[in-house]
Amino acid sequence: MLGKTANGLYWMYRYIERAGSLARLIETGQRISLTRTDTGSNEWHSVLESAGALHGFMSQHEEVTQEAALDWLLRSTENSSSVLCCLSAARHNARIVRTALTPDVWEAINGFYIDIKKRLARKVSDRDLPALLDMLHQKTALVAGATNSTMLRNDLYDFTQLGTFVERGDNTARILDVKYYVLLPSVVSVGSSIDNVQWETILRSLSAHGGFRMQHGNTFTAREITDFLVLDRRMPRSLAFCAAKLCERLEFLSAEYSTFPKSLGLVREITDYYSRHSIDEVFEAGLHEHLQWIIGFFAQLSRQIEIDFRFYE
């Protein structure tokens, strides 16, 4: 496969996953803000920081407000990682590699972009925000469904999955970090009613609430939730699940191209780490520190994938 094709597929699916994850991050900030006891805008400052968008936002705005933060994350053309820009970039990449896509996948992506462009033609009001976020969840699921049900399981598919799970793992770590070290002020005690509501919000924002209840019932602790989102390989958005899927796809590509890419060695290190460590050990070392480390790992892995498969040649 040409590196240009691999690049287009990889980044198309990263951008689609990023748009969906931004919707989840916004939903997290919105729901957690409703449980806060103060009236400041700190949650939106933190959401911007976790999305990696704070520096760009502050270069254009004097203060953080909910309205400005939402506009920056959803529709600003000056923010290359806004939902609108992500979907525009995804569609652009889809057009470049259109012959590698099935008609169902192309139609799902193209329709997604057209619908979201229409909905984001003007600022989103508080009243319209929940419906918009629901649409983003549904449309990203539609693209994933078209991909999984119509694409051949070959190297083309492998690169779609690499893009998906690099981005998904990164964003799961960011959403967890919003809760544990950013959005929660230290005065909220672990196990309090506010703390429990916020942990449940994290589950809902990662579409993990139903799966968690099946596994643990209606009662939960911060430890159980973190274990579920970090180490449980049955949970499709857990860090361990994402690492395992990346390892699987890189192994397929290694066999396909009769080579051993450095990126496969990197991801095997992380899967080995998750198989050998418990959540108690992660907490003991520091959850925030671990999440920052894993975010850095996904960035390093992405760069290595680009090198290994000659994306720009």
C-alpha positions as CSV (number, residue, x, y, z in Angstrom):
1,M,0.0,0.0,0.0
2,L,1.2,3.5,-0.7
3,G,2.1,5.5,2.4
4,K,-0.2,8.3,1.2
5,T,-3.2,5.9,1.3
6,A,-2.2,4.6,4.8
7,N,-1.8,8.2,6.0
8,G,-5.2,9.2,4.6
9,L,-7.0,6.2,6.3
10,Y,-5.2,6.6,9.6
11,W,-5.9,10.3,9.9
12,M,-9.5,10.1,8.6
13,Y,-10.4,7.7,11.4
14,R,-8.4,9.7,14.0
15,Y,-10.4,12.8,13.1
16,I,-13.7,11.0,13.3
17,E,-12.9,9.5,16.7
18,R,-11.6,12.9,17.9
19,A,-14.9,14.6,16.9
20,G,-16.8,12.0,18.9
21,S,-14.4,12.2,21.8
22,L,-14.7,16.0,21.9
23,A,-18.4,15.6,22.2
24,R,-17.8,13.3,25.2
25,L,-15.4,15.7,26.7
26,I,-17.9,18.6,26.4
27,E,-20.6,16.4,27.9
28,T,-18.3,15.6,30.8
29,G,-17.6,19.2,31.5
30,Q,-21.2,20.2,31.2
31,R,-22.5,17.5,33.5
32,I,-19.8,17.9,36.1
33,S,-20.4,21.7,36.1
34,L,-23.9,21.0,37.3
35,T,-22.6,19.3,40.4
36,R,-20.1,22.0,41.4
37,T,-20.8,24.1,44.5
38,D,-19.2,27.2,43.1
39,T,-20.2,29.4,40.2
40,G,-16.9,29.8,38.4
41,S,-16.0,28.7,34.9
42,N,-13.1,26.6,36.0
43,E,-14.6,23.4,34.4
44,W,-14.4,24.9,31.0
45,H,-10.9,26.1,31.5
46,S,-10.1,22.5,32.4
47,V,-12.0,21.0,29.5
48,L,-10.0,23.2,27.1
49,E,-6.8,22.2,28.9
50,S,-7.6,18.5,28.6
51,A,-8.5,18.8,24.9
52,G,-5.1,20.4,24.3
53,A,-6.9,23.6,23.1
54,L,-6.3,26.0,26.0
55,H,-3.2,27.8,24.6
56,G,-4.9,28.5,21.2
57,F,-8.1,29.6,23.0
58,M,-6.3,32.0,25.3
59,S,-4.5,33.5,22.3
60,Q,-7.9,34.6,20.9
61,H,-9.8,35.3,24.1
62,E,-9.2,37.2,27.3
63,E,-11.2,35.0,29.6
64,V,-12.8,31.5,29.6
65,T,-16.6,31.4,29.5
66,Q,-18.9,28.5,28.7
67,E,-20.2,30.2,25.5
68,A,-16.7,31.0,24.1
69,A,-15.3,27.6,25.1
70,L,-18.1,25.7,23.4
71,D,-17.8,27.8,20.3
72,W,-14.0,27.2,20.2
73,L,-14.4,23.4,20.7
74,L,-17.4,22.9,18.4
75,R,-17.2,25.2,15.4
76,S,-14.2,27.6,15.4
77,T,-12.2,27.4,12.2
78,E,-9.2,28.9,14.1
79,N,-9.1,25.8,16.2
80,S,-7.8,22.9,14.0
81,S,-9.1,20.4,16.5
82,S,-12.7,21.7,16.7
83,V,-15.5,19.3,15.8
84,L,-16.1,21.1,12.5
85,C,-12.5,21.2,11.5
86,C,-12.0,17.5,12.5
87,L,-14.9,16.4,10.3
88,S,-13.8,18.7,7.4
89,A,-10.3,17.1,7.6
90,A,-11.9,13.6,7.9
91,R,-13.9,14.2,4.7
92,H,-10.9,15.6,2.9
93,N,-8.9,12.5,3.7
94,A,-11.9,10.3,2.7
95,R,-11.9,12.0,-0.7
96,I,-8.2,11.3,-1.1
97,V,-8.6,7.6,-0.4
98,R,-12.1,7.1,-1.7
99,T,-11.2,4.1,-3.8
100,A,-10.0,2.3,-0.6
101,L,-13.4,2.8,1.0
102,T,-16.7,1.0,0.5
103,P,-19.7,3.1,-0.7
104,D,-21.3,2.7,2.7
105,V,-18.3,4.1,4.5
106,W,-18.0,7.1,2.1
107,E,-21.7,7.9,2.4
108,A,-21.6,7.7,6.2
109,I,-18.7,10.1,6.4
110,N,-19.9,12.5,3.7
111,G,-23.4,12.7,5.2
112,F,-21.8,13.2,8.7
113,Y,-19.9,16.2,7.4
114,I,-22.8,17.7,5.6
115,D,-25.2,17.4,8.6
116,I,-22.7,18.8,11.1
117,K,-21.7,21.7,8.9
118,K,-25.4,22.7,8.7
119,R,-25.9,22.3,12.4
120,L,-22.8,24.4,13.2
121,A,-23.5,27.2,10.8
122,R,-24.4,29.3,13.9
123,K,-23.5,29.2,17.6
124,V,-25.0,26.4,19.6
125,S,-27.4,27.4,22.3
126,D,-27.6,25.6,25.7
127,R,-31.0,24.3,24.6
128,D,-29.6,22.8,21.4
129,L,-26.4,21.4,22.8
130,P,-27.7,18.0,24.1
131,A,-29.3,17.2,20.8
132,L,-26.1,18.1,19.0
133,L,-24.0,15.9,21.2
134,D,-26.4,13.0,20.7
135,M,-26.1,13.5,16.9
136,L,-22.3,13.4,17.1
137,H,-22.5,10.1,19.1
138,Q,-24.9,8.6,16.6
139,K,-23.0,9.7,13.5
140,T,-19.6,8.4,14.7
141,A,-21.3,5.1,15.6
142,L,-22.8,5.0,12.0
143,V,-19.3,5.4,10.5
144,A,-17.9,2.7,12.8
145,G,-20.8,0.4,11.9
146,A,-20.3,0.9,8.2
147,T,-16.6,0.3,8.5
148,N,-16.9,-2.9,10.5
149,S,-19.7,-4.4,8.5
150,T,-18.5,-3.6,4.9
151,M,-14.7,-3.3,4.8
152,L,-12.4,-6.3,4.0
153,R,-10.1,-7.3,6.9
154,N,-6.9,-6.4,5.1
155,D,-4.2,-3.7,5.6
156,L,-6.7,-1.0,4.6
157,Y,-8.8,-1.9,7.6
158,D,-5.8,-2.2,9.9
159,F,-4.9,1.4,9.3
160,T,-8.5,2.6,10.0
161,Q,-8.3,0.8,13.4
162,L,-4.8,2.1,14.2
163,G,-6.2,5.7,13.8
164,T,-9.3,4.8,15.8
165,F,-7.6,3.3,18.8
166,V,-4.7,5.7,19.1
167,E,-7.2,8.5,19.3
168,R,-9.6,6.6,21.5
169,G,-7.0,5.7,24.1
170,D,-5.7,9.2,24.2
171,N,-9.1,10.7,24.8
172,T,-10.1,8.1,27.4
173,A,-7.0,9.2,29.4
174,R,-7.9,12.8,28.9
175,I,-11.5,12.4,30.1
176,L,-10.3,10.5,33.2
177,D,-7.8,13.2,33.9
178,V,-10.5,15.8,33.8
179,K,-12.3,14.1,36.6
180,Y,-9.4,13.0,38.8
181,Y,-7.0,15.9,38.9
182,V,-8.5,18.8,37.0
183,L,-12.3,19.4,37.4
184,L,-12.5,18.2,41.0
185,P,-11.4,20.7,43.6
186,S,-9.5,19.1,46.4
187,V,-12.2,20.0,48.9
188,V,-14.6,17.4,47.4
189,S,-14.0,14.3,49.4
190,V,-13.7,10.9,47.9
191,G,-16.9,8.9,48.4
192,S,-19.1,12.0,48.9
193,S,-22.4,12.3,47.0
194,I,-20.9,14.9,44.6
195,D,-17.9,12.7,44.0
196,N,-20.1,9.7,43.2
197,V,-22.2,11.7,40.8
198,Q,-19.1,12.9,39.0
199,W,-17.6,9.4,38.7
200,E,-20.9,8.2,37.3
201,T,-20.8,11.1,34.8
202,I,-17.4,9.9,33.6
203,L,-18.9,6.4,32.9
204,R,-21.8,7.9,31.0
205,S,-19.5,10.2,29.0
206,L,-17.5,7.2,27.9
207,S,-20.6,5.1,27.1
208,A,-19.4,2.8,29.8
209,H,-22.3,3.1,32.3
210,G,-24.3,0.1,31.1
211,G,-21.3,-2.2,30.8
212,F,-20.1,-1.2,34.3
213,R,-23.5,-2.0,35.8
214,M,-23.5,-5.4,34.2
215,Q,-20.1,-6.1,35.7
216,H,-20.3,-4.4,39.1
217,G,-24.0,-3.6,39.8
218,N,-25.5,-0.3,40.9
219,T,-22.9,0.4,43.6
220,F,-19.5,1.7,42.7
221,T,-16.2,3.1,44.0
222,A,-13.6,5.3,42.4
223,R,-11.3,2.3,42.4
224,E,-13.7,0.0,40.6
225,I,-14.5,2.7,38.0
226,T,-10.9,3.5,37.3
227,D,-10.0,-0.2,37.1
228,F,-12.9,-0.6,34.6
229,L,-11.7,2.3,32.4
230,V,-8.0,1.6,32.6
231,L,-7.4,-2.2,32.9
232,D,-10.6,-4.0,31.8
233,R,-9.9,-5.5,28.4
234,R,-13.7,-6.2,27.8
235,M,-14.5,-2.5,27.9
236,P,-14.1,-1.0,24.4
237,R,-12.8,2.4,25.6
238,S,-10.5,1.2,28.3
239,L,-6.8,2.0,28.0
240,A,-5.9,-1.7,28.1
241,F,-8.5,-2.6,25.4
242,C,-7.2,0.2,23.1
243,A,-3.6,-1.0,23.6
244,A,-4.6,-4.6,22.9
245,K,-6.3,-3.6,19.7
246,L,-3.4,-1.6,18.5
247,C,-1.1,-4.5,19.2
248,E,-3.4,-6.8,17.3
249,R,-3.5,-4.6,14.2
250,L,0.2,-3.9,14.2
251,E,0.9,-7.7,14.4
252,F,-1.3,-8.2,11.3
253,L,0.6,-5.5,9.5
254,S,3.9,-7.0,10.6
255,A,2.9,-10.3,9.1
256,E,1.5,-8.7,6.0
257,Y,4.7,-6.7,5.2
258,S,7.1,-9.3,6.7
259,T,8.7,-6.8,9.0
260,F,8.8,-5.9,12.7
261,P,8.0,-2.2,13.0
262,K,9.3,-0.3,16.1
263,S,5.7,0.8,16.8
264,L,4.8,-2.9,17.5
265,G,7.6,-3.1,20.1
266,L,6.3,0.1,21.7
267,V,2.7,-1.1,22.0
268,R,3.8,-4.5,23.3
269,E,5.5,-2.8,26.2
270,I,2.3,-1.1,27.2
271,T,0.2,-4.2,26.9
272,D,2.7,-6.0,29.0
273,Y,2.6,-3.3,31.6
274,Y,-1.2,-3.5,31.8
275,S,-1.1,-7.3,32.1
276,R,1.4,-7.1,35.1
277,H,0.0,-4.2,37.1
278,S,-3.1,-3.8,39.2
279,I,-5.1,-0.7,39.6
280,D,-3.9,-0.4,43.2
281,E,-0.3,-0.1,41.8
282,V,-1.5,2.5,39.4
283,F,-3.1,4.5,42.2
284,E,0.0,4.1,44.4
285,A,2.3,5.5,41.6
286,G,-0.2,8.3,41.0
287,L,-3.2,8.2,38.6
288,H,-2.6,11.6,37.2
289,E,1.0,10.8,36.5
290,H,0.0,7.6,34.8
291,L,-2.6,9.3,32.6
292,Q,-0.1,12.0,31.6
293,W,2.4,9.2,30.8
294,I,-0.1,7.3,28.7
295,I,-1.1,10.4,26.8
296,G,2.6,10.9,26.0
297,F,2.9,7.3,24.9
298,F,0.0,7.6,22.4
299,A,1.7,10.7,20.9
300,Q,5.0,8.8,20.6
301,L,3.3,5.8,19.1
302,S,1.5,7.9,16.5
303,R,4.8,9.4,15.4
304,Q,6.4,6.0,15.2
305,I,3.5,4.6,13.1
306,E,4.0,7.5,10.6
307,I,7.7,6.6,10.4
308,D,7.3,2.9,10.2
309,F,4.8,2.9,7.4
310,R,6.2,5.9,5.5
311,F,3.1,8.1,5.6
312,Y,4.7,11.0,3.8
313,E,6.6,9.2,1.0
